[in-house]
Amino acid sequence: MRLVSFGEHPTALPRGFVETLASAGSDPGGPLECQLTQGVPVRIMGGVFDDITGTLLAKKPGERVVVLLDILSGRRRVTLPRRQVMQA
């Protein structure tokens, strides 16, 4: 219905977001899911880790993933909803 914006300017999307979304189609197990395999670089979309990149460590039940992030002067494992992660 309208663009998401802060003030008068539209919100920027992470690089590759639209292309990844378009390639996913309507199949929940389609191309988007196939791209995420252990060890691939990923980008977080939304939440407190928005636009931070890391490495996918594992997929978990319930549409969750474990990502290794280099933050806070060290490496941290975080578990996130699958929908917040895209291949970098």
Buried (B, 14 or more C-beta within 10 A) or exposed (E): EEEEEEEEEEEEEBEEEEEBEEEBEEEEEEEBEEBBEEEEEBBBBEEEBEEBBBBBBEBEEEEBBBBBBEEEEEEEEBEBEBEBBBBB
